[in-house]
Amino acid sequence: MPNPELRGRAGASVLSFFLLLLLLAAVPSEAADTVTIDVGAVYASNEGTSIDPALGKIRGKLRSMFNYTSYRMLDRKRRSLSVGETGEFELPDRRSMRATPLPARGDKVRLSIRLSEGPRNLLTTTLGLRRGGMVLVGGPPHQAGVLILIISAE
């Protein structure tokens, strides 16, 4: 017959292990609570035929989604935000984009986006993408073309 003292220790060890697992499951990981957002502003036009080398990886996507002959990266900003925190990204022509990460599960990211020009709201939407994913948003007029926003989140 097993020793009651040993049986009690083994039961306490198993209980401690399960409590530890429950605590680890209940504590959200820091990575899931923070989203790093990268916003690029691209000037697209039919003036010339050049494509900025900084856009090399998405050159095909730009050409397939938009009907312009020239693409130039104007600016790129990156910031890390906690879920529920709003960050503002300045864009050309007195425009700005506000982004707020929303709760999401797994490797998904949800972003509440508001694009403004001064006090005027141009676009309000919620984007859903995978961590590391990217969305191209054809935007407002800029000079002789348009702005295209490249929004990615990790």
Secondary structure by P-SEA (a helix, b strand, c coil): cccaaaaaaaaaaaaaaaaaaaaaaacccccccbbbbbbbbbbbcccccccccccccaaaaaaacccccbbbbcccccccccccbbbbbbbcccbbbbbbbccccccbbbbbbbbbccccccccbbbbbcccbbbbbbccccccbbbbbbcccc
